[in-house]
Amino acid sequence: TGALQQLGVELGSDLMQPWKDNPKGFFENNRIWKFNQKILEEQGSSWEDVFLYGEDWCRKHNLDQYQGYIFDLLQDEFSKSTIFAIKDPRLCLMFPLWESVVKKMNGTPVCLISLRHPMEVAQSLAKRNGFSIERGLILWANYIFTAEKVSRGYRRVAVRYENLISDSVKELQRVG
């Protein structure tokens, strides 16, 4: 996402600050992150819920109440942008909600799916959050398979993390 920002993709006005375990930064919009957090909490869930499955979860909960705020948030953050990106891994879980608002704004989502080796993700979650490797692998599978499913029918591209590191120019040309 940082590379996209360097290419002129707007990420919004309030980006998450870097942490010691991610000194380059997260390139996630704080307002969007906090709002997604609020939705999950109000619905009795969290990003680490291994039983949370995007489309099914969105259908089981009345999330229409959040559409107005999402519309206003996107207008406030990106109304002057010709192209913008939202990075929040939880978006794949809440994609139907965000998708409906973007469509009402006459926008079309384009999905960039970041692929990282599942064991790397599980080890990172074990180190940072104290999760078991098994839990980390289940979360990885839930997020990646949900992202694949909800992005069907849209222009999408998968980016392998190691390719971005080893040959960022070539990978970004492919993404473009």
Disulfide bonds with the S-S distance in Angstrom:
none
